[in-house]
Amino acid sequence: MATAAEEPGSDSNARYTPEQLRTVLRLAADRGWPACVHAMGGGAIAAVTRTVRELRAAGASLAPGQVSIAHAFLIDDAEVDDCSELGIGLSVQPPLAYTYAREMRAVWGELADRAVPFGAMARRGARFAGGSDTHPCDPLTGAAIAVTRRAWDGSDLGADEALTPWQALSLYTREAGHYIGRSDVGTLRPGAVADFAVWPENPLARDATEWPSLRPTLVAVDGRPVWRGD
């Protein structure tokens, strides 16, 4: 679901009507299916939170994380809190702002710096996972963008919305596991899924601007090496 980019809060470009959204989420509740809504702008995000709230009030069973929002561009503080209260999962894609910064500014103007408010989300205690959805797509580069808040042309994406290096790396590890409801994904502990990458040095000991140039020496999936560096 998307709203008109020119008018955050408007639903003039909605891909789904409120009734269609209600029908889809009711079906997901009845069948236990996960449902992910791509939402841009306050009108679209509010439509999701409002529908989840209404369905629950009517007796629908929606487990935490069963409904999620991808992108969540232009989410505001109240909507962040609503998602946390309702157990709506959030996934964000730092490379989208990095790659499309000029297009976002052309449409949203000053709002572009607020389009992906990671810092505000973290300060409010929200949990959200990281992804890519465009190039560059490797997790370490996405994490670096969340820290540096710089676009491909060197322009600022809103430095006050930066994450700490630890928070940014967590988007692609622990928070990814939380997003899919798997506490055994994204952590290193006994009994956890053995999906991991090994770097020759600790990325947290390097400046985030250097992360995109780092290459792992080993990548394992389910305990099996699938990549070995030279």
C-alpha positions in Angstrom: 0.0 0.0 0.0 1.4 3.4 -0.9 0.2 7.0 -0.5 0.9 10.0 -2.7 4.5 10.9 -2.1 3.7 14.6 -2.7 1.2 14.6 0.2 2.2 12.4 3.2 -1.0 11.5 4.9 -3.0 11.4 1.7 -4.4 8.2 0.3 -5.0 9.5 -3.3 -2.5 7.0 -4.7 -3.5 4.1 -2.4 -2.9 0.8 -4.1 -5.6 -0.9 -1.9 -8.7 0.6 -0.5 -9.3 0.3 3.3 -11.9 -2.4 2.7 -9.5 -4.4 0.6 -6.8 -4.1 3.2 -9.2 -5.2 5.9 -10.2 -8.2 3.8 -6.6 -9.3 3.3 -5.6 -8.9 6.9 -8.8 -10.6 8.1 -7.9 -13.6 5.8 -4.4 -13.6 7.2 -5.8 -13.7 10.7 -8.2 -16.5 9.9 -5.6 -18.7 8.2 -2.6 -17.8 10.4 -0.7 -16.4 7.4 1.9 -13.6 7.7 1.1 -10.4 5.9 3.6 -7.8 4.9 2.4 -4.4 3.6 4.7 -2.0 1.7 3.7 1.4 3.1 5.0 4.9 2.3 3.6 7.9 4.1 1.6 8.5 7.2 -1.7 7.7 5.5 -0.6 4.3 4.4 1.0 3.4 7.8 -2.0 4.7 9.7 -4.3 2.6 7.5 -2.4 -0.6 8.6 -2.3 0.2 12.3 -6.0 1.3 12.3 -7.0 -1.9 10.5 -5.1 -4.2 12.8 -6.6 -2.4 15.8 -10.1 -2.7 14.4 -9.7 -6.4 13.6 -8.4 -7.2 17.1 -11.3 -5.3 18.6 -13.6 -7.5 16.6 -12.0 -10.7 17.9 -9.4 -11.5 15.2 -6.3 -13.3 16.3 -3.1 -11.7 15.0 0.1 -12.8 16.7 3.0 -10.3 17.3 4.9 -9.9 14.0 2.2 -11.6 11.9 1.5 -8.3 10.3 4.5 -6.3 9.2 5.3 -3.1 7.3 8.1 -2.8 4.9 9.9 0.5 4.2 7.8 2.6 6.5 8.9 5.8 4.8 7.8 9.0 6.6 6.6 7.1 9.7 6.0 9.5 12.6 6.5 9.0 16.4 2.9 8.1 17.1 2.9 5.5 14.3 6.1 4.0 15.7 4.4 3.7 19.1 1.3 2.2 17.5 3.3 -0.5 15.7 5.1 -1.4 18.9 1.8 -1.5 20.8 0.1 -3.6 18.2 3.0 -6.0 17.6 3.4 -4.9 13.9 6.8 -5.8 12.6 8.9 -3.1 10.8 11.6 -3.6 8.2 13.7 -0.8 6.8 16.0 -0.6 3.9 18.8 1.9 4.3 20.1 1.5 0.7 16.8 2.8 -0.7 17.5 6.3 0.7 21.2 6.0 -0.3 20.3 5.2 -3.9 17.2 7.4 -4.4 18.1 10.4 -2.3 17.7 12.8 -5.2 14.4 11.4 -6.2 13.1 11.6 -2.6 14.2 15.2 -2.3 12.6 16.1 -5.6 9.3 14.8 -4.3 9.4 15.3 -0.5 11.7 18.3 -0.1 12.7 18.8 3.5 10.8 15.7 4.5 13.3 13.6 2.7 15.7 13.8 5.7 13.0 12.4 7.9 11.9 9.7 5.4 13.8 7.0 7.3 13.9 8.1 10.9 16.0 5.3 12.4 17.3 7.3 15.3 13.9 8.4 16.4 12.6 4.8 16.1 15.4 3.5 18.2 15.0 6.2 20.8 11.3 5.2 21.2 12.4 1.6 21.8 11.0 0.3 18.5 12.4 -2.9 17.1 13.0 -3.0 13.3 15.0 -5.2 10.9 17.3 -4.1 8.1 17.1 -5.1 4.4 18.2 -3.8 1.1 15.6 -3.9 -1.7 18.1 -2.3 -4.1 21.8 -2.1 -4.8 24.1 -2.0 -2.8 22.5 -5.0 -1.2 25.2 -6.5 1.2 24.3 -6.1 4.9 27.5 -4.4 6.0 26.9 -1.6 3.5 23.3 -1.2 4.6 24.5 -1.0 8.2 27.1 1.6 7.2 24.5 3.8 5.6 22.4 3.7 8.8 25.4 5.0 10.7 26.8 7.6 8.2 23.4 8.8 6.9 25.1 9.6 3.6 23.8 9.1 0.1 25.7 7.9 -3.0 26.5 11.5 -3.9 27.8 12.4 -0.4 24.8 14.3 0.6 23.3 14.2 4.1 20.3 12.0 4.8 19.6 13.5 8.2 22.6 13.0 10.6 20.3 13.3 13.6 18.6 10.0 12.6 21.8 8.0 12.6 22.2 4.7 14.5 25.2 3.7 16.5 27.4 1.1 14.8 26.2 -1.6 17.2 22.5 -0.7 16.5 23.1 -0.7 12.8 24.8 -4.2 12.8 21.9 -5.5 14.9 19.4 -4.6 12.2 20.9 -7.4 10.1 21.4 -9.9 12.8 19.4 -10.0 16.1 16.6 -7.7 14.8 16.2 -9.7 11.6 15.6 -12.8 13.8 13.1 -10.9 15.9 11.3 -9.7 12.8 10.6 -13.2 11.6 9.8 -14.5 15.1 13.0 -16.6 15.4 15.1 -15.9 18.5 17.6 -18.5 17.3 18.4 -16.5 14.1 20.8 -13.6 14.2 22.6 -14.5 17.4 25.6 -16.6 18.3 24.7 -18.9 21.2 24.2 -22.6 21.8 21.3 -23.9 19.9 21.1 -21.0 17.5 21.0 -21.4 13.7 24.5 -21.6 12.4 24.3 -18.9 9.8 27.2 -16.5 10.3 30.0 -14.6 8.6 33.6 -14.2 9.8 35.6 -11.1 9.1 39.3 -10.9 9.5 38.9 -8.1 12.0 36.1 -6.7 14.1 34.0 -4.2 12.0 33.2 -2.3 15.2 36.9 -1.5 15.5 36.8 0.2 12.1 35.0 3.4 11.0 31.6 2.7 9.5 32.7 4.4 6.3 35.2 1.5 5.8 32.6 -1.3 6.2 31.6 -1.5 2.5 35.2 -2.4 1.6 35.4 -5.3 4.2 35.1 -8.8 2.9 34.4 -11.9 5.0 36.8 -14.7 5.1 34.1 -17.3 5.7 30.3 -17.4 5.3 28.3 -20.4 6.7 24.7 -21.3 6.2 23.3 -23.9 8.6 26.8 -24.7 9.7 28.1 -25.4 6.1 30.6 -23.1 4.6 29.2 -21.5 1.4 32.0 -18.9 0.9 35.6 -18.7 1.7 37.7 -15.6 1.0 41.1 -15.8 -0.6 
